[in-house]
Amino acid sequence: MFLLCLGISLATKEELGANGGYVLFPSNPTFESYNVVLSGGVVTRAAVVSVVITRPV
């Protein structure tokens, strides 16, 4: 399951579309999805808030 999640996260949109949304070993791995998620949006802010709240005092 972990490898499937990793493969999907590294695949391009075109490759996912061509393979029905499942790719175990992408032919051209890319970090595009990680750039989109971590580009300063809600996910980044939530991660910062979580670290600040849960840090030891």
N, C-alpha and C positions, 0 to 999 in steps of 0.2 A: 504494500500500500504506500509506504514511504517513497519507493522508487517511482511509482506512478505519479504521485503528487509532484515530485521533483521533475520528472520528465515533462509533465503538463506545464509546470511553471517556467521551464526553459524553452518551450516550443513557441513558434510564432503563431499569430492568429490564423494565418493561411494554412499552416500545417495542421493545426487543431481542427479547422473547418473541413479540410480534406480527409481527415481520419475520424470524423464523428466525435471529436472532442477528447479523444484518448490517444496519448502518445507516450510510450514508455522510454524510447530513446530517440530524441529529436535529431533530425539530420543536420540542422544548423542551429545549435543551442544559442540562445540570446538571453540577456538579463533585462530585456525591455519591460517585462511585467513587473520586475522589482523596481525599476526606475519609476514607473507610473505610480506604484503603491507608495513608495518612499519619497516622492518628490515634494514633500512639504504640505501635504493635505491633512485630512482628518486622522489618518493612520499614524502619521508622524507625531502629531500633537498628542494623540492618545498614548503613544509609547512614552513620550516625555512626561506626561502627567502621571502615568503609572510608575515610572522610575522615581519621580519626586515624592510621590505619596508613600511608596513602599520602602524608601531608603531608611536605614537605621538612624535613630536620632543620637 
